[in-house]
Amino acid sequence: MKALVYGGPGQKTWTDVPDPGIRNPADAIVKVDTTTICGTDLHILKGDVPAVAEGRILGHEGVGTITEVGSSVTSLKPGDRVIISCIKSCGHCANCKVGLYSHCMGSEGAPGIGWVFDHLIDGTQAEYVRVPYAENSLHLLPAGVSDEQAVMLSDILPTGFEIGVQYGRVKPGDTVAVVGAGPVGLAAIATAGLYGAATIIAVDLDSNRLEKSREFGATHVVRSDEANWKDQVLALTDGQGVDVAIEAVGIPATFTMCTDIVRPGGNVANVGVHGKSVELHVESLWIQNINISMGLVNANTTPMLLKLVAQNKLPAEKFATHRFRFEQFMEAYDTFARAAETNALKVVITA
């Protein structure tokens, strides 16, 4: 089969590799019909994730059709159309039993690490992929949900909702600021209304992304490169600060922005993946009674979010801005890597 293979920092090739096979009774083999690219894939290609070995197939998001199942798989069968979750879940360990799939203790990849695709095992940017713990790591797709909608449920929608909205403790009537209007930030904006946020402020440098954020539910937008950006945000809160500040970029400056605009007693939810240390001014923040949360998505809300997408309650299809075929993988990566120029949100790649 063909797959996109990591060859070390800065190196990737669309090349022939052996077809995957069933290794364990709980496995399934999925023919990948649609996949996409995540910012984490770009981090891998920069060499920021040293655990990724040369020769690893990239990708952790996908929608496909089951072609084979292991002997212990009874609730899935060949021909089923499924979402591939970005997080493994054995379903039996202590962490999985409480919904902490991100720290699944199953031995696939490594115990305690839920993110295994394109990290510790081969990923989804390929014609076929082996999925461990298939009954807990795949989600059956109902008729009427398109591949483009479904692939957004592999990662970005549950990430924005769980780590941004749920960890941020959004409640009815809240004012929420989302710093970073990329795909995950937009996912947080799109799902903040599920918990009753009254005002949703998108903060970003990119005017195009700010304009797009209105389509996902932002009530106000603020350009973060304007000298009075903070005053603009505070003016929407009567000077009190936002109830919830969601960091969706992953750089020190945007984390500090969140701590600067949250009200006393409010919540800062860090969703962004940070590659550098962040200075935390505990000497001034301790007296503000704020809560700071962070984490890796568990994807335990995927079934619920899928129901909302199926009922057209979430605009999942709006994340897709560019479309490619598998043979155009290199072009797709180039487009996604230059998102500021191409206005790319999610690039959808189909077989």
C-alpha positions as CSV (number, residue, x, y, z in Angstrom):
1,M,0.0,0.0,0.0
2,K,1.0,3.7,-0.2
3,A,1.6,5.7,3.0
4,L,3.1,9.0,4.1
5,V,6.3,8.0,5.9
6,Y,8.4,10.1,8.3
7,G,12.1,10.0,7.4
8,G,13.5,12.2,10.1
9,P,13.2,16.0,10.7
10,G,12.1,17.7,7.5
11,Q,11.7,14.5,5.6
12,K,8.5,12.7,4.4
13,T,7.6,10.6,1.4
14,W,4.5,9.1,-0.1
15,T,5.8,5.6,-0.8
16,D,5.1,1.9,-0.8
17,V,5.0,0.1,2.5
18,P,3.8,-3.4,3.6
19,D,0.0,-3.7,4.2
20,P,-0.9,-3.8,7.9
21,G,-2.3,-7.1,9.4
22,I,-4.1,-8.2,12.5
23,R,-1.6,-8.6,15.3
24,N,-4.0,-8.9,18.3
25,P,-7.5,-10.3,18.7
26,A,-8.9,-6.8,19.5
27,D,-7.5,-5.2,16.2
28,A,-9.3,-4.1,13.1
29,I,-7.9,-3.2,9.7
30,V,-9.5,0.0,8.2
31,K,-9.3,1.1,4.6
32,V,-8.8,4.9,5.0
33,D,-11.2,6.8,2.9
34,T,-10.6,10.3,4.3
35,T,-7.9,11.8,6.5
36,T,-6.5,15.2,7.3
37,I,-3.4,16.9,8.7
38,C,-2.9,18.2,12.2
39,G,-0.5,20.8,13.6
40,T,1.0,18.0,15.6
41,D,2.1,16.4,12.3
42,L,4.0,19.5,11.5
43,H,5.6,19.4,15.0
44,I,6.7,15.8,14.2
45,L,8.2,16.9,10.9
46,K,10.2,19.6,12.7
47,G,11.7,17.0,14.9
48,D,9.9,18.3,18.0
49,V,8.6,14.8,19.0
50,P,11.7,12.7,19.4
51,A,9.7,9.6,20.3
52,V,8.6,9.3,16.7
53,A,10.9,6.9,14.9
54,E,12.1,7.2,11.3
55,G,9.9,5.0,9.1
56,R,6.7,5.8,11.1
57,I,3.5,6.4,9.1
58,L,2.1,9.8,9.9
59,G,-1.5,10.9,10.8
60,H,-3.9,10.3,13.7
61,E,-7.2,11.4,12.2
62,G,-9.3,9.4,9.7
63,V,-12.6,7.9,8.5
64,G,-12.7,4.6,6.7
65,T,-14.2,1.2,6.1
66,I,-13.4,-1.9,8.1
67,T,-11.9,-4.7,6.0
68,E,-10.9,-7.2,8.7
69,V,-11.4,-7.7,12.4
70,G,-9.7,-9.7,15.1
71,S,-11.2,-12.8,16.7
72,S,-12.4,-10.9,19.8
73,V,-14.1,-8.1,17.9
74,T,-17.9,-8.8,17.9
75,S,-19.6,-5.4,17.6
76,L,-17.8,-4.4,14.4
77,K,-17.6,-6.1,11.0
78,P,-16.1,-5.7,7.6
79,G,-18.0,-3.1,5.6
80,D,-18.7,-0.9,8.6
81,R,-18.0,2.8,8.1
82,V,-16.1,4.3,11.1
83,I,-14.4,7.2,12.7
84,I,-10.8,6.5,13.8
85,S,-10.3,8.2,17.2
86,C,-6.9,9.9,17.7
87,I,-6.7,8.2,21.1
88,K,-6.5,4.5,21.8
89,S,-8.8,3.0,24.5
90,C,-8.5,-0.5,25.8
91,G,-11.8,0.0,27.7
92,H,-10.7,-2.1,30.6
93,C,-7.9,-0.3,32.6
94,A,-8.5,1.9,35.6
95,N,-8.0,5.1,33.5
96,C,-10.3,4.0,30.7
97,K,-13.1,3.1,33.2
98,V,-13.2,6.7,34.3
99,G,-13.0,8.1,30.8
100,L,-9.3,9.1,31.0
101,Y,-8.5,7.5,27.6
102,S,-5.6,9.8,27.1
103,H,-3.8,7.7,29.7
104,C,-5.0,4.3,28.7
105,M,-2.9,1.6,30.3
106,G,-3.2,-0.8,27.5
107,S,0.2,-2.0,26.2
108,E,-0.3,-0.9,22.6
109,G,2.3,1.7,21.9
110,A,3.1,2.2,25.6
111,P,1.1,1.9,28.8
112,G,-0.3,5.2,30.0
113,I,-0.1,6.9,26.6
114,G,-3.3,7.3,24.7
115,W,-1.9,9.1,21.7
116,V,-0.3,6.3,19.7
117,F,-1.1,6.8,16.0
118,D,1.9,8.5,14.2
119,H,3.5,8.7,17.6
120,L,4.3,5.2,18.7
121,I,2.5,3.1,16.0
122,D,1.8,3.7,12.4
123,G,-0.9,6.3,11.6
124,T,-3.8,7.1,9.3
125,Q,-2.1,8.9,6.4
126,A,-2.1,5.7,4.5
127,E,-4.4,3.5,2.4
128,Y,-4.9,1.1,5.3
129,V,-4.3,1.3,9.1
130,R,-4.3,-1.2,11.9
131,V,-6.5,0.0,14.8
132,P,-5.9,-1.5,18.2
133,Y,-8.7,-1.9,20.7
134,A,-11.1,-1.5,17.8
135,E,-14.3,-1.7,19.7
136,N,-13.4,1.2,21.9
137,S,-11.2,3.2,19.4
138,L,-13.6,3.2,16.5
139,H,-17.0,4.8,16.2
140,L,-19.7,3.6,13.8
141,L,-20.9,6.3,11.5
142,P,-24.7,6.8,10.9
143,A,-26.0,7.4,7.4
144,G,-26.1,11.0,6.5
145,V,-22.8,12.1,8.2
146,S,-20.3,12.8,5.5
147,D,-16.6,11.9,5.6
148,E,-15.7,15.6,5.8
149,Q,-17.9,16.0,8.9
150,A,-16.8,12.8,10.5
151,V,-13.0,13.4,10.2
152,M,-13.4,16.5,12.4
153,L,-14.5,14.2,15.2
154,S,-11.2,12.3,15.2
155,D,-9.5,15.0,17.1
156,I,-10.3,18.7,16.8
157,L,-13.9,18.8,17.9
158,P,-13.4,16.6,21.0
159,T,-10.2,18.4,21.8
160,G,-11.7,21.9,21.7
161,F,-14.8,20.8,23.6
162,E,-13.1,18.6,26.3
163,I,-9.9,20.5,27.0
164,G,-11.3,24.0,26.3
165,V,-15.0,24.0,27.2
166,Q,-15.3,21.2,29.8
167,Y,-11.9,21.8,31.5
168,G,-12.6,25.5,31.4
169,R,-15.9,24.9,33.3
170,V,-18.0,27.0,30.9
171,K,-21.4,27.5,32.3
172,P,-24.7,29.3,31.2
173,G,-24.2,33.0,30.7
174,D,-20.4,33.0,30.7
175,T,-18.2,35.3,28.7
176,V,-15.5,33.1,27.0
177,A,-12.4,34.3,25.1
178,V,-10.7,31.9,22.8
179,V,-7.1,33.0,22.0
180,G,-6.2,31.4,18.7
181,A,-8.8,30.9,16.0
182,G,-7.2,27.9,14.3
183,P,-9.0,24.6,13.9
184,V,-8.9,23.7,17.6
185,G,-9.8,27.2,18.7
186,L,-12.7,27.2,16.3
187,A,-13.8,23.9,17.7
188,A,-13.9,25.4,21.2
189,I,-15.9,28.3,19.8
190,A,-18.3,26.0,18.1
191,T,-18.9,23.9,21.3
192,A,-18.9,26.7,23.9
193,G,-22.5,27.3,23.2
194,L,-23.4,23.7,24.3
195,Y,-22.7,24.8,27.9
196,G,-24.6,28.1,27.5
197,A,-21.8,30.7,26.9
198,A,-23.5,34.0,26.2
199,T,-20.5,35.9,24.8
200,I,-17.7,34.3,22.8
201,I,-14.8,36.4,21.9
202,A,-12.3,35.2,19.2
203,V,-8.8,36.7,19.5
204,D,-6.3,36.2,16.7
205,L,-3.8,37.9,14.5
206,D,-5.4,36.7,11.3
207,S,-8.4,38.7,10.0
208,N,-9.6,35.8,7.8
209,R,-9.7,33.4,10.8
210,L,-11.5,36.0,12.9
211,E,-14.1,36.4,10.2
212,K,-14.5,32.6,9.9
213,S,-14.9,32.4,13.7
214,R,-18.3,34.2,13.4
215,E,-19.5,31.2,11.3
216,F,-18.7,29.0,14.3
217,G,-20.4,31.1,16.9
218,A,-18.1,33.9,17.9
219,T,-20.1,37.0,19.0
220,H,-17.1,39.3,18.9
221,V,-13.7,39.4,17.4
222,V,-10.5,41.1,18.5
223,R,-7.2,41.4,16.6
224,S,-4.4,40.6,19.0
225,D,-1.8,42.7,17.2
226,E,-3.7,45.9,18.0
227,A,-2.2,47.9,20.8
228,N,-5.5,48.0,22.7
229,W,-6.6,44.4,22.2
230,K,-6.8,43.8,26.0
231,D,-8.9,46.9,26.5
232,Q,-11.2,45.7,23.7
233,V,-11.7,42.4,25.5
234,L,-12.2,43.9,28.9
235,A,-14.7,46.4,27.5
236,L,-16.9,43.4,26.7
237,T,-16.9,42.4,30.3
238,D,-17.5,45.7,32.0
239,G,-13.9,45.7,32.9
240,Q,-14.2,42.5,35.0
241,G,-12.4,40.1,32.8
242,V,-13.7,37.0,31.0
243,D,-15.1,34.0,32.9
244,V,-13.1,31.6,30.8
245,A,-10.0,32.2,28.7
246,I,-9.1,29.3,26.4
247,E,-5.5,29.2,25.1
248,A,-5.5,27.5,21.6
249,V,-2.1,28.3,20.2
250,G,0.7,26.9,22.4
251,I,3.2,29.7,22.8
252,P,4.2,31.6,25.9
253,A,2.7,34.9,24.7
254,T,-0.8,33.6,24.2
255,F,-0.8,31.8,27.6
256,T,0.1,35.1,29.3
257,M,-2.7,36.8,27.3
258,C,-5.2,34.4,28.8
259,T,-4.0,35.1,32.4
260,D,-4.1,38.8,31.7
261,I,-7.8,38.8,30.7
262,V,-9.4,36.2,33.0
263,R,-11.5,37.6,35.9
264,P,-10.9,36.8,39.6
265,G,-12.4,33.4,40.2
266,G,-12.3,32.6,36.5
267,N,-10.7,29.7,34.5
268,V,-7.8,29.5,32.1
269,A,-8.0,26.4,29.9
270,N,-4.8,25.6,28.1
271,V,-5.5,23.6,24.9
272,G,-2.4,24.5,22.9
273,V,0.6,22.2,22.7
274,H,3.6,24.1,24.1
275,G,7.1,23.4,22.9
276,K,8.7,25.9,25.2
277,S,8.5,26.6,28.9
278,V,5.9,29.2,30.0
279,E,6.5,31.7,32.8
280,L,3.7,31.5,35.3
281,H,3.4,34.6,37.5
282,V,2.2,32.9,40.6
283,E,3.3,35.9,42.7
284,S,0.5,37.9,41.2
285,L,-2.0,35.2,40.1
286,W,-2.4,33.5,43.5
287,I,-4.6,36.3,44.8
288,Q,-6.9,36.2,41.8
289,N,-8.4,32.8,42.8
290,I,-8.2,31.5,39.2
291,N,-8.1,27.9,38.0
292,I,-5.7,26.8,35.3
293,S,-6.3,23.5,33.5
294,M,-4.6,21.6,30.7
295,G,-4.5,18.2,29.1
296,L,-4.6,15.8,26.2
297,V,-8.0,15.0,24.7
298,N,-9.6,11.8,26.0
299,A,-12.1,11.6,23.0
300,N,-14.7,10.3,25.5
301,T,-17.2,12.8,24.2
302,T,-17.0,11.7,20.6
303,P,-20.2,9.7,20.6
304,M,-22.2,12.7,21.9
305,L,-20.6,15.1,19.5
306,L,-21.3,12.7,16.6
307,K,-25.0,12.8,17.5
308,L,-24.9,16.6,17.4
309,V,-23.2,16.6,14.0
310,A,-25.7,14.1,12.7
311,Q,-28.5,16.4,13.8
312,N,-26.8,19.4,12.2
313,K,-26.2,21.0,15.6
314,L,-22.5,21.5,15.0
315,P,-21.0,22.9,11.8
316,A,-18.3,20.3,11.4
317,E,-18.2,20.6,7.6
318,K,-17.1,24.2,7.8
319,F,-13.7,23.3,9.0
320,A,-12.8,21.9,5.6
321,T,-11.2,24.6,3.4
322,H,-9.0,22.6,1.0
323,R,-9.4,19.2,-0.7
324,F,-6.8,16.8,-2.1
325,R,-6.5,13.2,-3.3
326,F,-4.0,10.8,-1.7
327,E,-1.6,11.2,-4.6
328,Q,-1.5,15.0,-3.7
329,F,-0.3,14.5,-0.1
330,M,2.8,16.6,-0.6
331,E,0.8,19.5,-2.0
332,A,-1.7,19.1,0.9
333,Y,1.1,19.4,3.5
334,D,2.5,22.5,1.7
335,T,-0.9,24.1,1.7
336,F,-1.5,23.4,5.4
337,A,2.0,24.4,6.5
338,R,1.4,27.8,4.8
339,A,-2.0,28.4,6.4
340,A,-1.4,32.1,6.9
341,E,-1.0,32.5,3.1
342,T,-3.5,29.9,1.9
343,N,-6.2,30.5,4.5
344,A,-6.3,26.8,5.3
345,L,-8.1,25.5,8.3
346,K,-8.4,21.7,7.7
347,V,-7.2,20.1,4.5
348,V,-9.3,17.0,3.6
349,I,-7.4,14.2,1.8
350,T,-9.5,11.4,0.2
351,A,-8.5,8.1,-1.4
